[in-house]
Amino acid sequence: MTTEAATDRHTGTPQAPPSRRLALPSDAVATMYREYCLLTRNRTNLLLAITPSAVYLLLFATSLANLVGEVGYQGRRIGYAEFTVPALLLSSMLAAATTSGTSLFQERLGRMDVEMWSHPLRRSSYVAGKLMVTTALVLVQTLAALGVALAVFDFRWPIGHWAALLCGTLVASVAFNGLYLLLATLFEDFQRFTVTINVLAPVLLFASPSFYPAEQMAPVLRWLSWADPVTYGIRCLRDAALLGFGGAWPWMLVLVGIAVATCLLIARSMVAQARQL
């Protein structure tokens, strides 16, 4: 068995061995660049996605932190600012997920997705590009919001808790982006989708123990909160910030399960719609 390099049959010159670099598929890279341009070139949408979390931190948390003082959580007393910051971070995630879901629905409504799939673009790369770019936007939002929080409040979280919070933010972002993208594949009517996606975020946020402890919620809301996916996102971020990986890993596993399930359902829904074309 020889190990000689391959040569060109016409010139006899040796050819370079094929490159074995691992890289993202070209269609996934193209989709990510397209989504990045859609999210960043429209400065209005970019400001609307980043500004509210900073405004809420400066106005909402600061005012209520002085009014409420401390709340009980996991058998300990913590400041209300520490309690509410994870909920404000999650609200920014829902805003980014709304933008991503609306983008997918508009492309479906205008048959732009069919036009893009007529080129060498896989549906997995199409969905993955949207998830990755929106997740990156959420991480930028989180870092900006945490920077504002550090400037306004005196959080003394250990470095491990900060790492757990960023990890929980990443997992929660993928899960909620997946939920909103799934909604975008299920609706056909523009008005119903617009009403649903804009009403859903505040309902899910305030039906969960976001700005108040679960023990102080009405019994009916307390039971309903267990069916609310935002509950698990808030518990993940809150326990990550206050307890670290040791307290947040069960909620991270729940969010990973939601992310995997939604991605599978999105793929199934897209394949079913493609067969109807």
C-alpha positions, 0 to 999 in steps of 0.5 A: 500500500503506497502513500504517494501524494496524488498527481495531476494526470495532465501536468504530473504535478502533485496535488494538495491533499484535501482539507479536513477542517471542520466548519459550519455548513455554508448554508448555515453560515449564510443564514446566520449572516442574513439573520444578523443583518435583519436584526442589526441593520434595523436600528429601531428593532435593535433599540427596542430589543435592548433598551427595555431591559435597561429601562426596567432595571433603572426604573422598575427594580430601583423603585420597588426595591426601596418599596418592598425591601426584602422577600423570602426565597428558598429559606433566606431573605434577599433584596427585592432587586436580586429577586426581580433581576432574573425576571427582567432578564427573562422579559428581554428574552421573550422580546427577542423571541417575539422578534424571531418568531415574527420574522419566521411567520412573515417569511412564511406568509410571503412564501419567502421560505419556499423561495429560500428552500428552492436554493441549496438551503436545508431547513435545519440550517434555516432554523439553526441560524435563527436560533443561534443569532437570536441567542447571541442577541439575547446574550448581548442583552443579558450582558448589557442588563447585568452591567446596568444592574452592577452599576445600580445595585450591589450584587455580591454573587460569587464568580461561579454563580455568574457563570451559572447565570450566563449558562442558564441564560443560554439554555433558556434563550434557546428554549423560548426562541424554539417555542416562539418559532414553533408558534410561527409554524403553526399559525396561518392567519396574520391577525391571530398570530399577531394578537397571540404572540404579543399577548402571550409574553405578558400573560406568561410572565405575570402568571409565573412567580416573576415579581412575587414569591410563589408562596404569595400567589393565589392558589389557582395561579400557583397551580397554573404556574407549573404549566407555565414554561416561564416559571422554569426559566425564571427559576433557572436564572434566579437559582443560578444567580443565588445558588449557582449550578447546584441549585439551577441544574434541574431547571436547566435540564427542563429547559434543555428538554423544552428546547429539544422538543420544540426543535423536533416539532418545528422540523416536523411542522416544516416538513408537513407544510413542505409536503402540502406545497 
